Amino acid sequence: MRFLHTSDWHIGRTFHGHSTDEHLRTVLRAIADTARERDVDAVIVAGDVFDSSTPKAEAFTILAEALKNIRATGAHVILTSGNHDGPARLAHNAAFASAGGVHIRADHTDLSPVAVADAHGEVLVYGIPYLHPEFMRSAYTDFTGSTHQDALAFAVDQVRADVALRADVALRADVALRADAAGRVASGSAHSGSPRYIVAAHCFAASVGGEAPPETTEDSGRAEERDITRGGLNLVAASTFDGAAYAALGHIHSRQVLADTVRYSGAPLRFSFGERSSAKGMWLVDIDGNGSAQTEWIDLPTPRAAVRLEGTLAELMGDGTHEDAREAWVEVVLTDDQLPRDAMRTIQERFPHAVTLTHRPSNVHDHGEQDYAARVEGKSDVEVFEEFLTYVRNGAGPSEPERELFNGALDALERTEASQ
């Protein structure tokens, strides 16, 4: 069996307030093209299909287009809900969709597999929705856990029990089929193999050595996500998925390999500058007749790159500089000692998709140990004015025209007060 492992489509998410809908459409079409070109049997989306529990109408249109294109290749689609998804909305008409080869797993009480046939029989795909422990306690009287680890371990145990039951049923059927007319079992007739199965889940998992994927930093490649770890209490051990031919995980936005058979694909599109160095793509996975997995990384197109430009305004606006950033999402860090007037407007004339600006002076004025209130205590209005501008302008006080303007306003105020 051959399948594509993707996750975290986040349909409807913006990039610093700017729509990513058309970019995501491009990427999702590429997923369908790859499914056709590589003759895959299934496409797995491991959670966070939508970016919101109440997605806009256009988000449903984008999803419908993607599913239609993938199904046109003949591949099954298995989607699970993530912590961003509204399970009820994602699973609307799930029973109807399954008849057309689109299988949605968003109900924590439904851990039934999707059987995908191949030359060796079939592979069972168990899509596990994002599991809230409190919901699990209300649904299963024998579940008493309180963490995401507890909930996922319980769910995967249910999966293993189902796999064992199916293996036992298959064995009994094999024995009965091969029994001779006298009721005796033919020599070597018993089938001892166990069903091959895959698990798809949305979680924050630790590696085999017990380490979590990198924490969120500006340069880590992991997007800022809703915290589902609660200080580590909901960290899930990679060993939770032992026994599965492959565990397709979602939630982390950069690809991660926790074990040969436990992987994150990451999001297919950049949704923040923290992901600018993160490779965007998906895993192509082949499961052989013995249940062994072979993986290959498939790059996805980058509709718009995300870059950081750092320097003075003059340096960034120089002729011939940063030509490759003209069509990219741009994060600007200005190092001028003073923030230039209308800096963002000037930058966007050259880089129209510049969306954030941070002022980080290369030379930082030493204001001493006193705070601002202590420095202006007991000073005249003119001195407070000069101290304020010196403070906010990184050591540069008012210009002579500014002094004249301030003094004129102060004189006018004093004359008005004197006439009352």
N, C-alpha and C positions, 0 to 999 in steps of 0.2 A: 504494500500500500504506500502511496506517495501523497503527502499533504503539505500545505503551506501553513506555517505558524505565524500569525500576526496578532496584534493586540492594540488596545488603546487608540482606537480611531478618533475618539473625542469629537464626534461630529457636532458642529455648532460652536466650537471654541474659537475665540479670536486671538490674534497676536497683538497684544498691547492695544486692544480696542479695534483692530482692523480685521475684517472678515478673512477667514482662510478657506471658505467654502470651495472656491474654484480650484485652489491649490490641492485641496483634499480630493476633489473629483479627479484631478489628474493622477494622483497617486493610487486611488482606488481602481481606476481604469487599468493602471499598470499591473495591479495585483491580478485582475481578471486576465490580462494579456499573458502574464506569466503562467497562470493556471492552464491556459490553453496551450501555450508553447511547450510547457514541460509535462503536459498530460497528467495533471494531478487528480487525485480521487476526491480530495476534500480540502476546504479552506477553513482553518480554525481561527476564531477571533476570541482571544482570552480576556474578555471584559472591557469595560469602559467604551462601549460602542458609541454612546452619546456622551456629551460633556456635562449634561444636566439631567436631573431627574424629571424636568419639565421641558423637554426640547422643543424648539420652535418648529413650525410646520415644514420649513425648508429642510430641516434635518432629516425628517422622515422621507422626503423626496430623494435626498442624497443617498440615504441607506437603501431605498427601494431600487434606485438605479444601479448601485453597486451589487446588490444581491442578484438582480436580473442579469447583469453582465457576467457574474461568476457562474451562475446556474447555466447560462448559455454555453459554457465550456463543458458541461456535463458533471462538474464537480459538486459534491455536497457542500453545504455551508453549515458549520456548527458555531453558534454564538453563545457566549455566557455573559451574564450581567456582572458589572464591576461596581465599585463603591460610588462611582459617579452616576450610574444608571438608575432610573426608576424601574424596578423589576416589572411592575404591572404594565407600564407603558411599553417597555421593550418586548414583553411577552404577549402583547395584544395580538390576538389571532394566531398564536403559536401553533395550535393544533392544525389550523388550516395551512399554515406555512410549511409544516412538516410534510404534508402530502406533496408539496412541490420541491422537496429536497432542502429546505431551509429549516434547520433544527435549532430552536432557541431554548436555552436552559437558564431560566431566571427564577425558578421556584425551588426554594431550599428543601421542599419535601419530595422533589422529583429528581432522583439520581439515576434515572434509566439511561442506558447507553444508546448511541447511534451506531448501528452495525454497518460498516463499509466493506463491501466485498472486494476481494482481490484474487489473484491466481492461487493463493494458498488457503483460501476459505474466506474469513472475514476478520476485521479488526474492530474491536469495540471502543468507541470514543465516549468517555464519560465527561461531560461538561458540568463542572461544579460552579454554581453561581457564587458571588461574593456572600459569605456567610456571617451574619450577625449572631453572636452567641446567644443573645436573649431570645431571638426568633427560634433558634434551634432548641432551646430549653422548652419553649412552648409547644413545639411540634413533636419532640421526641422525649418521652417520659424517662428514657434511660440515659439521656444526655444531661450531665450536671456541670459541664465545663463553663468557664467564664472568659476564655481568651480565643483569639482567632486560631491559634495553634490547636486548642482543644476541639474547636468546631471542625477544622479541616481534617484533623486526625480521625475524628468520628466519621466524617463523610467518606474519607478514603477507606476506612475500615468497612463501611457499607459497600463500597465498590469492590473491595477484595472478597467480601462475602458473596456478592453477586457473581463475581468471576469464578469463585470456587464452586458455587451451585451450578453454574453453566457447565463447568468442567465435569462435574459429577453426572449431570444429565447426559452430556455428550458421551461419557464413558459407558453409561448404562445402555444408551442407544446403540453404541458401537458393538458392545458385547451381544446384545439381543440380535443385531443384524447379522453378526458373524456366527452365531450359534448354529450348529449343524442340525439336521432333522431330528436327531435323537436328543437334542437339548444340550449336547455337549459343546463347549466353547472351542472353536478351532484354535490350533496352536498359534500364538503370537497375534491373536486378533484384537486384544484389548488396546484401546487408544489411550496413551498416557499423557498426551500433550495438554497444556493449559491454554485457554484462549488468550490471544494477544490483545492487550488493551492499552489505551492512551488516556491520560488525564489532562484536562484543561482547567486551570484555576486562576483566580485573581487574588494576589496576596503579596506580602513583603517577606520574601524567603531568605534564609541564611544559607551560606555555602556549606559544602560537606565539612569544612573545618569549623563551622559555627559562626563564620563572619557574615555580616550583612553586606549587601551591595553598598557602594559609596553613598554617604549622606549627601543631602542637597547642598551644593555650593554653586557659586556663580559659574565655575568652569568644569563642574563634574560631569556634565552631560546628562544628569538626571533632572528631569523637570520638577518644578515645585508641585507637589501633590498633596492632597488632603492626607493628614497624618493618620495612618491606620495602625501605627505601631504602639502608640501609648507608652512611650519610654521603653520599648523593647518587649512589653508584655505580649504583644500580638505578633512578634517575629515567629515565622514558621520555619521549622527545620527542613532542609532539602530531603532528609531521610524519610519525611512523611510520605513521600511519593515512591518509596521503594517498591519494586515489583512491577511498576508500569514500564512499558517499552519506551515511553517518552512522557515527560511532563511539560506541557505548553503553558507557560506562566505569563501573566500580565500584571501591570501596575507600574513597574519601573520603565521609564521612557527611553532608556538606552539598552542596547543588547547586553546581556549578561549570561555567562556560562557558569552555573553553579556546580554542575556535574555534566558528564557527557550526555546524560539523558534528562537533565533538568535545566531548562534555559528560558530566558526572557528574550523576546524578539524586539522589544521596545516599540515606541510609537512610530508610525510610518511617515510622520511629518513633524517638522520642528515647530513647537508651540511656545518656545521661550528662548532667550539668548543663552540660558544655561545649557541648551542642547546644541549649540552651534558646532561643537566639535564631535558630536555623536553621530556615528554612522546610522543611516536610516535604511531599513530594509526588512527582510523577513527570512525565516529559516525554511528551507526546503528539506523535508525529512522523508526518508525511505525506511519502511519497516519490512524486514525480510520475513521469510516463512518461519524463522526461529524466534522472531520477536526482537531482533537486534536492530538498532537504529543507526542510520548513516545520515549526517547532516551537511548541508551546504548553505552558505550565506548568499542571499540574492539582494543586490542593491536596488533601491527604488529611486526614481527621479527626484531631483530637488527643484521644485517649481520656483523657489526663491531662497537664496542662501541667507544666513544670518551672520553678521560680522560685527566686530567691535573696532571702532576707530578711536585712537587716542593721540592727542597732541594739541597744539595751539590752533586757534581758528585759522590763522594764516597758513599754518602747515597743512591743515586738512583741505583748505580751499586752493592750494597751489596748483598751477597748471600741470596736468598729466598725473596727478597723484590719485591713488585709490580708484582707478577707472573701473576695476572689477567690482566695486561696491555700489555703483550707480543704480543697479536694479535689485540690490539686496535689502533685506531688513537691516537697518543700521542702528547700533547702539553707540552713542558718542560720549567720550570722556574728554572734556576740555581741560587743558592744563594751563591756560592763561592765568596770570596772577590775579587778574580781575575778569569777571564774566563779561564778555562783550555784549553790547546792546543788541537786541533782536538776534541773538546767536542762533536759535533754532530755526527761525525763518531763513536766515542766510544759509545755514547748512542744508535745509530742504530744497533750496534752489539748485543745489548740486546733487544732493542725495534725497530724492523725493520720498523714499520710504524710511527715512530716519524717524524713529518713533520714541526714543528716549535720549535724554541729555543729562549728564552728571558733570558738575564742576568740581574738579579736583586739582587745585593749583599746585604747580611744581615747586613753588617757593611759598611756604606757609609762614605767615607773620607770627612772631612770638608775642602773645598778649600778656605774658606773665602769669603769675599764679592767682591774681585777683580776678574775681568774676566781674561781669559787666556792671552789675549794680554797685559794686564797691568802687569801681573806677569812676563812675559818674556822680557818686555821692558828694553833695556840697558844691558842685560845679555850676557855673552859669549856663544859661540857655545856649549860648554860642559854643561853649566848651562841650556841652552834652552833644550838640549837633556834630561837632568835629570828631568827638570820641566815637559816636555811633557810626559815622561813615568810615572811620578808620577800622572799626571792628568788622563791619559787614563787607568791606572792600579789601580784606586781607592786607591791612596796613597802609593802604592808600587813602589819605584824607581828602577833604573837599578841594575842588579846584577854585581858582579865584572867582570865576563867574558864579559858581555855586555859593561861595561865601557872600557875594554881593546880593544874590537873590534871597538868601536866607536873612541877611541883615535887613534888607528892604521889607520883607514880610514881617519881621520882628518889630521894626519901627512902626509899620502900619498898625499892627496889633496894639502896641503900646499907646499910640495916639487915639485909637478907638476907645481903649479902656480909660484913658485920661479924660475923654469928653463925656463919659457917662456919669 
